[in-house]
Amino acid sequence: MSGVVINGVYHSEIFGETYVGQNIWAPYMTQALAGTPVEAVSNANIGATTPQRGATPTPTPSASPTSNDH
């Protein structure tokens, strides 16, 4: 969104985390987790099994339409 006023403060652009994440979710979770031990989180690699920096995927050609396709 752009050109938004929230609580009297003008924001030229906002995104999902701009207001909700910083002003609602983060303070709520800080209080909810107060006193709990900090646990390490493993690094997630979603997608490729190994990071492939700089690799450009080769495009796969799609099937050509036939006269029977509608």
Backbone as a chain_set.jsonl record, in Angstrom:
{"seq": "MSGVVINGVYHSEIFGETYVGQNIWAPYMTQALAGTPVEAVSNANIGATTPQRGATPTPTPSASPTSNDH", "coords": {"N": [[0.846, -1.16, 0.0], [0.395, 2.295, -0.512], [0.936, 5.691, 0.522], [-0.287, 5.904, 3.152], [-1.805, 6.636, 6.291], [-1.204, 5.885, 9.565], [-2.182, 5.796, 12.843], [-1.785, 8.569, 12.917], [0.648, 8.869, 11.656], [2.332, 9.323, 8.665], [2.956, 7.081, 6.034], [4.851, 6.414, 3.268], [5.024, 4.035, 1.852], [3.859, 0.826, 2.771], [4.274, -2.501, 3.943], [3.383, -5.945, 4.651], [4.879, -6.652, 6.988], [5.613, -4.181, 7.91], [3.93, -2.611, 9.636], [2.216, -4.398, 11.124], [3.955, -6.563, 11.815], [6.086, -5.292, 13.214], [4.813, -3.737, 15.16], [2.759, -5.161, 16.35], [2.925, -8.095, 16.212], [5.677, -8.692, 16.958], [6.038, -7.409, 19.593], [4.009, -8.818, 20.974], [4.858, -11.53, 20.784], [7.295, -11.316, 22.117], [6.485, -10.863, 24.746], [4.953, -13.206, 25.108], [6.879, -15.198, 24.992], [8.569, -14.606, 27.047], [10.956, -15.413, 29.447], [11.312, -18.001, 28.55], [13.626, -20.521, 27.47], [16.206, -19.801, 25.075], [16.418, -21.317, 21.97], [18.469, -22.921, 19.564], [18.05, -22.629, 16.05], [17.964, -24.655, 13.258], [19.51, -24.144, 10.078], [17.459, -23.668, 7.337], [17.037, -25.048, 4.143], [15.26, -24.466, 1.645], [14.011, -25.921, -1.175], [16.41, -26.427, -3.496], [18.679, -29.168, -2.95], [21.286, -28.583, -2.29], [22.884, -25.439, -1.839], [22.905, -23.388, -4.708], [24.586, -21.16, -5.861], [24.526, -18.583, -8.189], [23.906, -20.273, -10.271], [22.236, -20.865, -13.29], [19.109, -21.957, -14.16], [18.287, -24.388, -16.669], [15.976, -23.871, -19.186], [13.006, -25.815, -19.646], [11.546, -27.163, -22.451], [8.116, -26.736, -23.36], [5.333, -28.847, -24.266], [4.246, -28.868, -27.642], [1.231, -27.374, -28.784], [-1.544, -29.297, -30.012], [-3.884, -29.963, -32.699], [-6.038, -31.054, -31.427], [-6.16, -29.968, -28.943], [-7.974, -27.869, -26.811]], "CA": [[0.0, 0.0, 0.0], [1.171, 3.518, -0.491], [0.231, 6.878, 0.971], [-1.147, 5.489, 4.255], [-1.601, 7.26, 7.595], [-1.541, 4.971, 10.658], [-2.0, 6.474, 14.131], [-1.3, 9.919, 12.691], [1.975, 8.861, 11.022], [2.261, 9.067, 7.227], [3.89, 6.086, 5.481], [4.777, 6.467, 1.811], [4.732, 2.655, 1.466], [3.906, -0.156, 3.85], [4.168, -3.905, 3.563], [2.812, -6.721, 5.734], [5.662, -6.601, 8.227], [5.91, -2.807, 8.294], [3.183, -2.207, 10.829], [1.759, -5.543, 11.913], [5.082, -7.31, 12.351], [6.885, -4.509, 14.159], [4.041, -3.102, 16.219], [1.8, -6.064, 16.977], [3.426, -9.448, 16.369], [6.938, -8.761, 17.711], [5.825, -7.186, 21.031], [3.191, -9.908, 21.514], [5.686, -12.729, 20.936], [8.29, -11.03, 23.149], [5.814, -11.12, 26.025], [4.529, -14.603, 25.162], [8.047, -16.07, 25.173], [9.402, -14.111, 28.15], [11.363, -16.43, 30.41], [11.568, -19.313, 27.943], [15.01, -20.605, 27.004], [16.46, -19.583, 23.655], [16.862, -22.544, 21.317], [19.06, -22.73, 18.237], [17.223, -23.084, 14.941], [18.834, -25.081, 12.168], [19.317, -23.421, 8.82], [16.597, -24.37, 6.387], [17.356, -24.867, 2.735], [14.033, -24.847, 0.971], [14.201, -25.984, -2.624], [17.528, -27.27, -3.921], [19.298, -29.916, -1.865], [22.48, -27.834, -1.911], [22.816, -24.096, -2.417], [23.49, -23.281, -6.04], [24.753, -19.736, -6.106], [24.918, -18.184, -9.532], [23.504, -21.235, -11.292], [21.061, -20.482, -14.061], [18.441, -23.179, -14.589], [18.044, -24.561, -18.095], [14.532, -23.968, -19.41], [12.487, -27.059, -20.204], [10.533, -26.811, -23.447], [6.787, -27.3, -23.138], [4.809, -29.575, -25.418], [3.56, -28.035, -28.641], [-0.21, -27.679, -28.843], [-2.01, -30.048, -31.179], [-5.203, -29.498, -33.145], [-7.046, -31.602, -30.524], [-6.179, -29.195, -27.707], [-8.958, -26.778, -26.825]], "C": [[0.898, 1.231, 0.0], [0.29, 4.683, -0.074], [-0.735, 6.61, 2.11], [-0.79, 6.244, 5.53], [-2.089, 6.269, 8.656], [-1.198, 5.67, 11.964], [-1.366, 7.851, 13.957], [0.068, 10.007, 12.036], [1.812, 8.472, 9.558], [3.342, 8.071, 6.824], [3.754, 6.135, 3.967], [4.484, 5.085, 1.242], [4.75, 1.794, 2.716], [3.724, -1.545, 3.265], [3.653, -4.655, 4.778], [3.563, -6.612, 7.041], [5.894, -5.185, 8.722], [5.209, -2.422, 9.58], [2.838, -3.405, 11.706], [2.924, -6.278, 12.568], [5.828, -6.565, 13.445], [6.078, -4.033, 15.357], [3.042, -4.014, 16.921], [2.446, -7.422, 17.256], [4.676, -9.506, 17.239], [6.739, -8.481, 19.2], [5.004, -8.309, 21.68], [4.055, -11.142, 21.774], [6.779, -12.528, 21.975], [7.699, -11.318, 24.524], [5.453, -12.595, 26.164], [5.7, -15.533, 25.467], [8.962, -15.619, 26.31], [9.689, -15.248, 29.122], [11.607, -17.805, 29.811], [13.006, -19.349, 27.437], [15.108, -20.39, 25.493], [16.992, -20.887, 23.076], [17.421, -22.215, 19.939], [18.107, -23.288, 17.187], [18.162, -23.465, 13.808], [18.524, -24.261, 10.926], [18.462, -24.265, 7.892], [17.057, -24.061, 4.974], [16.146, -25.37, 1.958], [14.276, -24.821, -0.53], [15.312, -26.948, -2.972], [18.149, -27.974, -2.723], [20.6, -29.278, -1.41], [22.379, -26.444, -2.535], [23.525, -24.04, -3.755], [23.598, -21.821, -6.415], [25.199, -19.488, -7.54], [24.511, -19.154, -10.619], [22.25, -20.741, -11.991], [20.379, -21.747, -14.541], [18.224, -23.203, -16.1], [16.546, -24.686, -18.307], [14.157, -25.304, -20.031], [11.411, -26.698, -21.212], [9.192, -27.451, -23.103], [6.324, -27.978, -24.415], [4.121, -28.612, -26.372], [2.086, -28.377, -28.644], [-0.538, -28.461, -30.104], [-3.39, -29.533, -31.566], [-6.311, -30.03, -32.253], [-7.127, -30.826, -29.22], [-7.172, -28.055, -27.828], [-8.683, -25.84, -25.712]], "O": [[2.035, 1.182, 0.47], [-0.923, 4.676, -0.281], [-1.888, 7.039, 2.052], [0.386, 6.467, 5.816], [-3.251, 5.864, 8.644], [-0.058, 6.089, 12.171], [-0.514, 8.254, 14.75], [0.601, 11.104, 11.874], [1.234, 7.433, 9.241], [4.5, 8.201, 7.222], [2.664, 5.922, 3.436], [3.767, 4.971, 0.248], [5.563, 2.009, 3.615], [3.097, -1.723, 2.221], [3.499, -4.057, 5.843], [2.946, -6.491, 8.1], [6.335, -5.002, 9.857], [5.851, -1.952, 10.518], [3.141, -3.414, 12.9], [2.872, -6.581, 13.76], [6.163, -7.139, 14.481], [6.614, -3.938, 16.462], [2.531, -3.664, 17.986], [2.508, -7.853, 18.408], [4.727, -10.303, 18.176], [7.234, -9.255, 20.019], [5.281, -8.703, 22.813], [3.994, -11.73, 22.854], [7.156, -13.482, 22.655], [8.344, -11.945, 25.365], [5.632, -13.173, 27.236], [5.521, -16.551, 26.136], [10.029, -16.201, 26.507], [8.78, -15.953, 29.562], [12.073, -18.699, 30.517], [13.544, -18.323, 27.02], [14.206, -20.754, 24.739], [17.91, -21.49, 23.631], [16.91, -21.341, 19.24], [17.44, -24.298, 17.414], [19.048, -22.695, 13.439], [17.416, -23.754, 10.755], [18.73, -25.45, 7.696], [17.421, -22.927, 4.663], [16.036, -26.558, 1.656], [14.7, -23.806, -1.081], [15.177, -28.154, -2.768], [18.146, -27.443, -1.613], [20.98, -29.423, -0.248], [21.849, -26.292, -3.635], [24.619, -24.583, -3.913], [22.795, -21.306, -7.194], [26.137, -20.116, -8.031], [24.752, -18.881, -11.795], [21.316, -20.257, -11.35], [20.992, -22.54, -15.256], [18.006, -22.164, -16.724], [15.904, -25.524, -17.674], [14.901, -25.854, -20.842], [10.457, -25.999, -20.87], [9.144, -28.579, -22.611], [6.847, -27.722, -25.5], [3.485, -27.65, -25.942], [1.722, -29.547, -28.52], [0.114, -28.301, -31.136], [-3.992, -28.75, -30.83], [-7.429, -29.517, -32.304], [-8.078, -31.009, -28.46], [-7.202, -27.356, -28.84], [-9.398, -24.851, -25.546]]}, "num_chains": 1, "name": "protein.A"}
